Amino acid sequence: MTTIQYTDQGSHGFSSSIIMDEHPLDLRHFAQACGQSPEWVLQLIEHGILPERSTDPYSKFIVEDVTRAQRAYRLQRDFDASFSAVAMMLDLIDEVQELRREVRHPNFKK
């Protein structure tokens, strides 16, 4: 069993943690793990925030998807952002992280 711990400093200032095993989650359980509705999760898929892992709209989700969905929720909440804006912000964050990894690589040439 894998333990995923995250801290969400909401208006009540409490921390949460989720315990999940390595098996993929269905839509209902994934939404529950994210603290959101299944409809919200489907919006993440529709806007490309979460990958569609199959042609079935009730595809399986993996542990890494929980982290991305929680990040999407925080961006949406903190910036009152639309799903499209959140998708763009996450793409930019991913690109910056990739560039930082490349710069740290020992074969990087300036």
Protein Blocks (a to p, Z undefined) as FASTA:
>chain_A
ZZdddddddfkopacdddddfbdcdfklmmmmnopafklmmmmmmnomaccfbfbfkbcc
dfklmmmmmmmmmmmmmnopafklmmmmmmmmmmmmmmmmmmmpmkbcZZ
